[in-house]
Amino acid sequence: MGMGAGRSETKSRTKAALHVCPECQSELVQPVAWEQTPKPSEWRLWRRCPECEWYGDGVHAESEVDDFDEQLDFGTRELAEELRALEQSNMQEAVTGFVTALHEDLILPEDF
């Protein structure tokens, strides 16, 4: 684990967005667990950075958690779009290879 492993945060420690790692500044910080505190407008979050393995927890205002949730949704949409583009590219390569093989009589009945 990184140097910040196991270190807890405090609300006043940083104003950085929750998706930003306080150790390496990566924007890929992920929630590990969360629970609502006795105060309804605050949440305790446990987060980790997949790049430097920083791990920490802290209590954050609901507005910060909402912003974090929006960043996570944005990241999910980006990954889904990238996956769709990759699948389309792979399918196009397969179709192109199949068509080329058909035109060059490289596909025989015993191939099926």
C-alpha positions in Angstrom: 0.0 0.0 0.0 1.0 3.6 -0.6 2.3 6.0 2.0 -1.2 7.2 2.8 -2.5 3.7 3.5 -5.0 3.6 6.3 -4.8 7.4 6.9 -8.1 9.0 7.8 -9.1 12.4 6.4 -10.9 15.2 8.2 -13.4 17.5 6.6 -11.0 20.5 6.9 -8.0 18.6 5.5 -8.7 19.2 1.9 -11.1 20.9 -0.4 -10.1 18.6 -3.4 -12.9 16.8 -5.1 -13.5 13.3 -3.7 -12.5 11.6 -7.0 -9.0 13.1 -6.7 -6.3 11.3 -4.8 -4.7 13.4 -2.1 -1.4 11.5 -2.6 -0.9 11.2 -6.4 -3.6 13.5 -7.7 -5.1 10.7 -9.8 -8.7 11.4 -10.8 -9.7 7.7 -10.5 -10.4 7.5 -6.7 -13.1 4.9 -6.0 -15.5 4.5 -3.1 -14.9 1.3 -1.2 -17.8 1.7 1.4 -20.0 4.3 2.8 -22.5 4.9 5.5 -24.6 7.8 6.7 -23.5 9.4 9.9 -26.0 10.3 12.7 -26.1 13.7 11.1 -28.4 13.3 8.0 -26.4 15.7 5.8 -23.1 13.8 6.2 -21.7 10.6 5.0 -18.6 8.6 6.0 -16.8 7.4 2.9 -14.0 4.9 2.6 -12.0 5.5 -0.7 -9.0 4.1 -2.5 -6.8 5.1 -5.4 -6.1 2.3 -7.9 -3.0 4.0 -9.1 -1.0 4.6 -5.9 -3.0 2.4 -3.5 -3.8 5.2 -1.2 -6.7 4.4 1.2 -8.6 6.7 3.5 -11.8 7.5 5.1 -13.6 10.7 6.1 -16.9 12.4 6.8 -18.1 14.5 4.0 -21.1 16.7 3.3 -23.9 15.3 1.2 -23.2 18.0 -1.5 -19.6 16.6 -1.8 -20.9 13.1 -2.0 -23.4 14.1 -4.7 -20.5 15.7 -6.7 -18.5 12.5 -6.3 -21.5 10.4 -7.5 -21.8 12.6 -10.6 -18.0 12.1 -11.3 -18.5 8.3 -10.9 -21.5 8.4 -13.3 -19.5 10.4 -15.8 -16.6 7.8 -15.6 -19.1 4.9 -16.1 -20.5 6.6 -19.2 -17.0 7.1 -20.6 -16.0 3.5 -20.0 -19.3 2.3 -21.6 -18.7 4.4 -24.7 -15.1 3.2 -24.9 -16.3 -0.4 -24.7 -18.9 0.1 -27.4 -16.3 1.7 -29.7 -13.8 -1.2 -29.0 -16.5 -3.8 -29.7 -17.5 -2.0 -33.0 -13.8 -1.9 -34.1 -13.3 -5.5 -33.3 -16.5 -6.5 -35.1 -15.5 -4.4 -38.1 -12.1 -6.2 -38.2 -13.8 -9.6 -38.1 -16.2 -8.7 -40.8 -13.4 -7.3 -43.0 -11.4 -10.5 -42.5 -14.3 -12.7 -43.3 -15.2 -10.7 -46.5 -11.6 -10.8 -47.6 -11.5 -14.6 -47.0 -14.7 -15.0 -49.0 -13.4 -13.0 -52.0 -10.1 -15.0 -52.0 -11.9 -18.4 -51.7 -10.2 -19.1 -48.4 -13.4 -20.4 -46.8 -14.4 -23.9 -47.5 -17.5 -26.0 -46.5 -15.4 -27.9 -44.0 -14.7 -24.7 -42.1 -18.3 -24.9 -40.8 
